[in-house]
Amino acid sequence: MQKNIFEKIIDGEIPSKKVLENENFLAFEDINPQAPIHILIIPKQSIKDFQQAHCIDMQGMTLFIQEVVKHLGIEQEGYRLITNVGTNGGQEVPHLHFHLLAGAKLKWGKMY
């Protein structure tokens, strides 16, 4: 079975600009940022998307995301957290991941 890009990043086959890492999760800079701060946060375990995630996985991921936010010092100014599920949701990589966007007043508009 062929690895997706996130699995290759986890395994060190593709370099990334790591922001924070522990034994279960990894946060790194997006290579195509949509905001001044754009971090991807992924589990190291292979989970296809949010629909496949178990509450135990999400408990650990929630704590890790909060740690990333504190590490970046953006807990007071705010941020946007997004996950895409499936083709219509805009998911491009079949591996659960969250986009953490911050560093500016983010706009909201029509997405299609």
ABEGO torsion letter per residue (X at the ends): XBBBAAAAAAAGABBBBBABBBAABBBBBBABBABABBBBBBBABBBABAAABBAAAAAAAAAAAAAAAAAAGAAAAEBBBBBBBEAAAGBABBBBBBBBBBGBBBBBBBAX
